[in-house]
Amino acid sequence: MATTDLPTPAADALAFSNALQRRIADEISAAGGWIGFDRFMDLALYAPGMGYYSGGAHKFGAAGDFVTAPELSELFAWALASQVQEILSLSAPYVLEVGAGSGRLAADLLQDLERRAALPEQYAILDLSGELRARQRATIEAAVPHLVERVRWLDRLPDRFDGLVLANELLDAMPVHLVVWGTETDEQMILERGVVLDRNGQTFRWDDRPASPRVRDAALTVADENELPVGYLSELGLAARDWTASWGQIIGRGALLLIDYGFPRHEFYHPQRDTGTLMCHYRHRAHTEPFFLPGLQDITAHVDFTAIAEAGFEAGLDVLGYATQASFLLNCGLTEALARIPTDDHGRYLPQAQAAQKLISPAEMGDLFKVIALGKGLDDALIGFAHNDRRLTL
């Protein structure tokens, strides 16, 4: 979709975006005229008080730019609660959700865990956006006001944690490096795609430069494992790898459960996927122009789940399971969760049945979204991966 076909923002939103553009332009100038795309993405999404996730734009649900699984249906949390309950019983009664969005998943999970008599002693949320924290609290207070006292907001990762760490659609929003494998004159050259200012000093454009040692080494590893055509463009999710690895020193007994869209490495770097997976979301429209309205649109990339598994394993975490979202939710009892809604309550049952279909349909979220579990000290097989565990594809 061309950006000219996208809705025009209100004057105050446009002024907000223009201010962030000036902030990014100043950083490019201070850096000598070039920054890697990973830094541009970091500023566009997380610049304090200005980035997409740190500012005040409405992001989730029908009034925002995209709909996540928890916003789509409470059935997502109802099924997920089976896995949460099991992990808490095997480790410790604590949940830490990283990047809790609107708070919908936390509210629905707490409600269903209470129904199961399996409430955690504490449900912590790590989210640095004050605006999102306020929205999360309001969502939880409206749904389960008597459970708000169990919820705690954190400012940083804990030094030590036992229990379940949960992240739904977090990794896809972590900054990525853009890499070009080979040029017409040098097939072995590894270039990193960055951002510079146009001659007017106000608009952004692409510029490729030789990659830094770390980016180059990671890119060469990808090239060794995959047959990539000359000029192949894709992403390296080094920030997601580093974040995953950090839990190796934090988790004592428990699990990291990550839900996101992506592929194992051999599918991520398929020769025909030669322009990468970078995607932007604005008012429920998807397009590929990250320079459009910084601060007002989401910027994402698919997840290389092989890289996530490797990072966790090298940091001392066991890979406990890897499955499509469809298999995971069905293993966790999505069908039984839907059956809790009376079929003669058409106003409620039919929309929920449609939502369940979207969650598991291969043409919707069922196959593209994956679930991976990494952990320590958990010897039992997890219910979410009881059937169709795809660890061997990583």
C-alpha positions in Angstrom: 0.0 0.0 0.0 1.3 3.5 -0.9 1.6 5.9 2.0 -0.4 8.4 -0.1 -3.4 6.1 0.4 -3.1 6.2 4.2 -5.3 8.4 6.4 -4.1 11.9 7.2 -3.3 12.4 10.9 -4.8 15.3 12.9 -2.8 18.5 13.2 -1.6 17.7 16.8 -0.5 14.2 15.8 1.4 15.5 12.8 3.1 18.1 15.0 4.1 15.2 17.4 5.6 13.3 14.5 7.4 16.3 13.1 9.0 16.9 16.5 10.3 13.3 16.6 11.6 13.6 13.0 13.7 16.6 14.2 14.9 14.6 17.2 16.0 11.8 14.9 17.6 14.3 12.4 19.6 15.8 15.3 20.9 12.4 16.2 21.9 11.6 12.7 23.8 14.9 12.5 25.5 14.3 15.8 26.5 10.8 14.7 28.4 12.1 11.7 25.5 11.9 9.2 24.6 8.2 9.4 22.9 5.9 11.9 22.0 2.2 11.5 18.4 1.4 10.9 18.3 -0.4 14.3 18.9 3.0 16.0 16.3 4.7 13.8 13.8 2.0 14.7 14.7 2.4 18.4 14.0 6.1 18.3 10.9 5.9 16.2 9.4 3.4 18.7 10.9 4.2 22.1 12.3 7.8 22.2 11.3 9.0 25.7 7.9 10.7 25.5 8.0 10.8 21.7 8.3 7.2 20.3 5.4 5.2 19.1 5.3 3.0 22.3 6.5 5.8 24.7 4.1 8.5 23.5 0.3 8.8 23.8 -1.0 7.4 20.5 -3.8 4.8 20.8 -2.2 1.6 19.5 -4.3 -1.4 20.3 -7.7 -2.6 19.2 -10.2 -1.2 16.7 -9.3 2.4 17.5 -5.6 1.9 17.1 -3.3 0.5 14.5 -3.5 -3.3 15.0 -5.3 -6.0 16.9 -3.4 -8.5 19.0 -4.7 -11.9 20.1 -5.7 -10.8 23.6 -7.6 -7.9 22.1 -9.3 -10.2 19.7 -10.8 -12.6 22.3 -10.6 -13.6 25.9 -10.4 -17.2 24.7 -6.7 -16.5 24.0 -6.1 -15.9 27.7 -8.4 -18.7 28.8 -6.4 -21.2 26.9 -3.1 -19.7 27.8 -4.0 -19.9 31.5 -3.6 -23.7 31.3 0.1 -23.3 30.4 0.5 -20.5 32.9 -1.0 -22.6 35.7 1.3 -25.6 34.9 4.5 -23.5 34.8 3.6 -21.8 38.1 3.0 -25.2 39.7 6.4 -26.4 38.5 8.3 -23.3 39.5 7.0 -20.4 41.7 3.7 -18.5 41.9 4.9 -15.4 40.1 4.2 -14.0 36.6 6.1 -11.3 34.9 4.6 -9.9 31.7 7.0 -7.9 29.6 5.3 -5.4 27.2 1.7 -5.8 28.5 0.1 -3.5 25.8 -3.4 -2.4 26.9 -3.4 -4.8 29.9 -6.1 -7.0 28.3 -4.0 -10.2 28.6 -3.2 -9.5 32.2 -6.8 -8.8 33.1 -8.1 -11.9 31.4 -5.4 -14.2 32.7 -5.9 -13.1 36.3 -9.7 -13.6 35.9 -9.3 -17.1 34.6 -6.5 -18.1 37.0 -8.8 -17.0 39.8 -11.5 -19.3 38.4 -9.0 -22.1 38.5 -7.9 -21.3 42.1 -4.4 -20.8 40.7 -3.8 -17.1 41.2 -0.1 -16.0 41.3 1.0 -14.3 44.5 2.1 -11.5 42.3 1.6 -10.4 38.6 4.4 -8.1 37.6 4.4 -5.9 34.5 7.5 -4.4 32.9 6.5 -1.5 30.7 8.5 1.8 30.6 5.6 3.8 29.0 3.8 5.8 31.6 0.8 6.1 29.2 0.6 2.4 28.7 1.0 1.7 32.5 -2.0 4.0 33.1 -4.0 2.2 30.5 -3.1 -1.2 31.8 -4.1 -0.3 35.3 -7.4 1.0 34.1 -8.1 -2.2 32.1 -7.3 -4.4 35.1 -9.3 -2.3 37.5 -12.3 -2.4 35.2 -12.1 -6.2 34.8 -10.9 -7.5 38.2 -10.8 -4.6 40.6 -10.3 -6.9 43.6 -7.1 -8.3 42.0 -5.3 -5.0 41.3 -3.4 -5.3 44.6 -1.6 -8.4 43.1 -0.2 -6.4 40.2 3.1 -4.5 40.4 4.7 -2.4 37.7 8.5 -2.7 37.4 11.0 -0.2 36.0 13.7 -2.7 35.0 14.4 -6.4 34.7 14.7 -8.2 38.0 18.1 -9.5 39.1 16.6 -12.9 39.9 13.2 -14.4 39.0 11.4 -17.7 39.6 8.1 -18.3 37.8 6.8 -17.4 34.4 8.0 -14.6 32.1 5.4 -13.9 29.5 5.8 -11.8 26.3 3.2 -11.6 23.6 4.2 -9.7 20.4 7.2 -8.2 22.0 10.1 -9.5 20.0 8.8 -8.2 16.7 9.0 -4.6 18.0 12.6 -4.8 19.0 15.0 -2.9 16.8 16.6 -4.8 14.0 19.6 -4.3 11.8 19.0 -4.3 8.0 21.7 -6.2 6.1 22.5 -6.6 2.4 24.4 -9.7 1.5 26.7 -9.1 -1.5 27.0 -6.5 -4.2 27.4 -6.8 -8.0 31.2 -6.2 -7.6 31.8 -8.1 -4.4 29.6 -11.1 -3.6 31.2 -11.5 -0.2 30.6 -7.9 0.9 28.2 -7.5 3.9 26.6 -4.1 4.0 24.5 -2.6 6.8 21.6 -0.4 5.7 21.4 2.9 7.6 19.6 6.2 7.5 20.9 9.6 6.4 19.4 13.0 5.8 18.5 14.2 2.4 20.1 17.5 1.2 17.3 19.5 2.8 18.4 18.1 6.1 14.8 17.1 7.1 13.8 14.0 5.2 15.4 10.6 5.6 16.8 8.3 2.9 18.7 4.9 2.9 22.4 4.6 2.7 24.4 1.3 2.8 27.8 1.1 4.5 30.2 -1.8 5.4 28.8 -3.7 8.4 30.3 -3.5 11.8 32.2 -6.6 13.0 29.3 -8.0 15.1 26.7 -7.5 12.4 29.1 -8.9 9.8 29.8 -12.0 11.8 26.1 -12.7 12.4 25.3 -12.1 8.7 28.1 -14.5 7.6 26.6 -17.2 9.9 23.3 -16.7 8.1 25.0 -16.9 4.7 26.8 -20.1 5.7 23.5 -21.8 6.6 21.4 -20.4 3.7 21.8 -19.9 0.0 21.2 -16.2 -0.4 21.2 -14.5 -3.8 23.5 -11.5 -4.3 21.9 -8.3 -3.0 19.6 -10.2 -0.6 18.1 -7.8 1.9 16.8 -8.9 5.3 16.9 -8.3 9.1 19.1 -9.4 11.9 17.3 -9.3 15.3 20.4 -8.9 17.5 18.4 -6.9 20.2 15.9 -9.8 20.5 18.8 -12.3 20.8 20.5 -10.2 23.5 17.2 -9.7 25.4 16.5 -13.5 25.4 20.1 -14.3 26.5 19.8 -11.9 29.4 17.2 -14.2 31.1 19.8 -16.9 31.4 21.3 -15.0 34.3 17.9 -14.0 35.8 15.7 -17.1 35.7 16.5 -19.6 38.5 13.5 -22.0 38.2 10.9 -21.2 35.6 10.2 -20.5 32.0 10.2 -17.8 29.4 7.1 -18.0 27.1 7.3 -16.0 23.9 4.5 -15.6 21.4 5.1 -13.8 18.1 5.0 -14.1 14.4 8.1 -15.5 12.6 9.9 -18.5 11.3 12.7 -20.9 11.9 15.9 -19.6 10.3 15.7 -21.7 7.1 12.3 -20.2 6.4 13.1 -16.7 7.6 16.0 -16.4 5.1 14.3 -18.2 2.2 15.9 -17.1 -1.1 12.5 -15.8 -2.3 12.1 -13.6 0.8 14.7 -11.2 -0.6 13.3 -7.9 0.7 13.0 -9.0 4.3 10.0 -8.9 6.6 10.0 -5.3 7.8 6.4 -4.0 8.0 4.7 -0.9 9.3 1.2 -0.6 10.7 -0.9 2.5 10.7 -4.7 2.7 11.3 -5.0 -1.0 10.5 -3.2 -0.6 7.2 0.1 -2.4 6.5 2.9 -0.9 4.4 6.7 -1.0 4.1 7.7 2.7 4.5 9.4 3.1 8.0 10.1 6.8 7.4 6.4 7.6 7.2 5.1 9.6 10.2 7.7 8.5 12.9 6.0 8.1 16.2 2.6 7.5 14.8 3.0 4.1 13.3 4.3 0.7 14.5 7.5 -0.8 12.9 8.0 -4.5 13.1 9.9 -7.4 11.8 9.3 -11.1 11.9 11.2 -13.2 14.5 14.0 -15.6 13.6 13.0 -18.3 16.2 16.2 -20.3 15.6 18.2 -17.3 16.8 16.0 -17.0 19.9 16.5 -20.7 20.7 20.2 -20.4 20.2 20.5 -17.3 22.3 18.6 -18.9 25.2 20.5 -22.2 24.9 23.9 -20.5 24.9 22.8 -18.5 28.0 22.0 -21.7 29.9 18.3 -22.0 29.2 16.6 -25.3 28.0 14.4 -25.1 24.9 11.2 -26.6 26.3 9.0 -26.4 23.2 8.3 -24.7 19.9 4.9 -24.8 18.2 2.5 -22.9 16.0 0.0 -20.8 17.8 -2.8 -23.1 16.6 -1.2 -26.2 18.0 -0.3 -24.5 21.3 -3.8 -23.1 21.9 -5.5 -26.4 21.0 -3.1 -28.3 23.3 -4.0 -25.8 26.0 -7.7 -26.3 25.6 -9.0 -23.6 23.3 -11.9 -25.8 22.2 -12.9 -26.4 25.8 -12.6 -22.7 26.6 -15.0 -21.9 23.7 -17.4 -24.6 25.1 -17.8 -22.6 28.3 -19.8 -20.1 26.3 -23.5 -21.2 25.9 -24.1 -21.9 22.2 -27.6 -20.5 22.5 -26.2 -17.1 23.5 -25.7 -16.1 19.9 -24.7 -12.6 20.6 -21.7 -13.8 22.5 -21.0 -17.3 21.1 -20.8 -16.5 17.4 -18.3 -13.7 17.7 -16.1 -15.8 20.0 -16.3 -18.8 17.7 -15.2 -16.5 14.8 -12.3 -15.2 17.0 -11.2 -18.7 17.9 -11.1 -19.5 14.2 -8.9 -16.5 13.5 -6.6 -17.5 16.3 -6.0 -21.0 14.9 -6.7 -20.7 11.2 -3.6 -21.3 9.0 -4.8 -18.4 6.8 -5.0 -16.1 9.8 -2.8 -16.2 13.0 -2.6 -20.0 13.4 0.5 -20.8 11.5 2.3 -17.5 11.2 2.4 -17.0 15.0 4.6 -19.3 17.0 5.2 -20.0 20.6 8.6 -20.9 22.1 9.3 -21.8 25.7 12.8 -21.6 27.3 13.5 -22.3 30.9 15.5 -23.8 33.8 14.7 -26.5 36.3 11.5 -27.7 34.6 11.8 -31.4 33.8 8.2 -32.1 32.9 6.9 -31.7 29.3 4.7 -28.7 29.0 1.1 -29.0 28.0 1.2 -26.5 25.2 3.7 -28.6 23.3 2.2 -32.0 24.0 1.4 -32.5 20.3 3.1 -31.1 17.2 6.2 -29.8 19.0 8.4 -28.4 16.2 11.7 -28.0 18.0 13.4 -30.2 15.4 12.7 -27.5 12.7 14.7 -24.9 14.5 
